[in-house]
Amino acid sequence: MDLTGVTEVSDEDELRELIGHPLPQAVHKQRDALHELDRQWLALSPFCLIATAGADGRCDVSPKGDPAGFTLVLDDRTIAVPERPGNRRADGFRNILANPHVGLLYFIPGRGDTLRINGRARLVRDAPFFDDMVVRGHRPRLAILVEIEEVFHHCSKAFLRSKLWQAETWAPGEMAPRAVIAKTLERKDASLAELERYYGQEYEKKLYA
């Protein structure tokens, strides 16, 4: 790629010249403990993104989803997120072992605003509260315990611009199906028919297996 003509922003003064300074209410809205409204949000949220970074600065963002309320509130400054069976890459987990700082973004379907939580994480292999994380008979083997340092709500501008929740803008069929992507990029030795079966109706049955 020819990057001729690209003008890079090199310091915060230049950044502020371009985008301006935040309003006082944006600066001061962060808190260090959960409010009752935050607890209600977590009880209604079935999905979040967890951002981590390793000791070398490499970043990862992992999606986490379960029935609404899957994130347990242990107290006003502590939450726990269960792990479920996945691809076992453990990119975010390895990052947490090296660098405990995490950022979480919680969604409620149909809502444009989001709940943001930043804090320090630990990996826990067992605890009494694991019994409260059982889904379809599956008790997690691992959970992320987060000590909250910052919590605040974020406005809906990104969702309004993207029209994310407006079904009339959805076009999932324009992108190749998951089986085709896997065949092309990841599992070239597998047959397309095999992958279509794998990612078909049987896939949901294996979510907690």
N, C-alpha and C positions, 0 to 999 in steps of 0.2 A: 504494500500500500504506500502510495506517495503522500507523505504528510506535509509536503510543502504548503506553507500558508496557514498552518495550524498555530493558533496563538494560545499558549498555555497560561493558566492562572497559577501563580507561583507563591502567593502569600495571602494571609487573611485580609490584609488591608485592601488588596486588589479584589478579593472575593466580595468584601462588603461594599466596595464601590459598585460592583455589578448588581448584587441582589439586595442591598440595603441591610438594615439592622432589624432584628425581631422586635415585635411589639412587646411591651412589658408583660402583658398577660400570657404571651407565649413563653417568655423566659421563666416566669414565676409559677407556672401551672404544675410543674413537676413536684412530686411529693416523695417521701421516703417510706410510706406505709400505705397499705390498702385501705380505701374507704368502703363503706357498705355498697356504694354503687359499683366499685371495682369488683367486689365479691359477686354481685349480681351478674356482672358482665361475664366473669369467668364461669359462672354456673350455666350460662346460656351459650357459651362458645364451644363449638365442636372442632375448632381448627386453629392452629397457630404456626408461625414460622419462628425457628430458633437460629439466631446468628451466632457464630463462634469464630475465633481466630486462633491459630496455633502460635507457638513461640516464635516462629519465623515470619509471622504476619499473614500467612495464607488463610483465607477466609472460607467459610462454608455456611450455607443456609439450608436447614433441613425442615421439611414440613412434618407436622405432627397432627394427627387427627384421630378422634374417637367420639363416642357419644357425648353430647353436650355436658359440660361439667367435668370432663376428664382430668382437668388440672385441679389438684386438691389444694385448698387453702389450709395450711397448717396453723398459721397465725397471721397477724397483720403484716408481717415482714418476711414470711416464708411460704413458698409454694412448691409443689412437687408435680413433675410431669412423667407419666409412665412410658416406658419403652415397649414397643410391640414388635413382633417378628418382621424383619425387613431383609435388605440385601447384605447385611453384616459388614458393610464397608466401615462403619463406625467413624466416619470423618469427623463429625461434630464431637463425638465422645473423646476421640484422641486429642482433639483441640482442647477440650475442657481439662483433660489431665495435664496439659502443658500450660494452659492459660485459662483461668476460671471465669473470665469476664464474658457475659452472654447478654444478648438482646432478644426479647420475645415480642412478637406482634400478634395480637389475638383478634380474630374475626368473628362476627355474627352474620350469618348469611342474610343478604338483603340490606345490611347496614353499611353506610359509607364510612362512618367513623370507626376507629380502631382503638384498642387498648395496648399501650406500650409499656413493657417492663424491662428494666435493665438491672443487672445484679451480678452476683458471684455464684457460680454453680459448683456442685459436687456430684459425683456419681455414687449412688447408693445401691448396694446389691440386695439389701433386705431391710425391712423396717415394719413395725406393726401396721402402719398405714397402707402397706401393700395389699392388705385384705380389703381395703376400700377401693382398690383399683381393678378388681376382677371384672372382666368382660367376657361373656360367652364361656365362662369357666376358666379363662386364662388369667393367671396371676403373673404379673410382670417379673422378670428376672432382674430388672434394672430400672432405676428411676433417676431423673435429674432433680436434685434438690437445689432450689434457687433462693438465695438470701437477697431480698429486694433492696436496691439502692435508690432507684428512681422509678416512679410510676406516673403515667399521665395519659390523657386521651388525646387522640390525633384527629384532626378534622377530615372531612370527606372529599376534599377537592380532587384527589387522585382518582377516586372512584367515580366522581361525577364526570371528570374529563374522559376516563376510559369507558364509561357506561358499562362497567363490569357486571352489574346485576340486572341489566336490561336484556331480557331474553331475546328480544327481537334483533339484538346485535350479535348474538351468538352464531358461530358457524363452525362447529367442531368437525364437520365432515370435510372441510377444506384442507385439513391437515391429514397426512397419512395416518392410518390406524396404528395403535401401539404395536401390534404384531409386525407390521411392515417396518416400523422404525427399528425394532429389536432385530429383525432379520437382516436389515441393511447395515446397522451400525454395531451391534453387540453380539449376536448369536448367528453368525453367518453359516455355521455348519448345521443348524436346525432347519427343518422344513417349515415353510410358511403355514401349512396346515397344522403342524404341531404347535406352533406359536399361537395361532388363532384359537386352538383349543385351550392352551395354557392361560391366555388372557381373556377367555370367554367367561361363561357363566360359572365355571368351576373356580375361577380366580377369587371371587368373593368368599367362597367357602373356606379358603385357606388364610384369611386375614389374621386369624389368631392361632393358626396351627404352628 
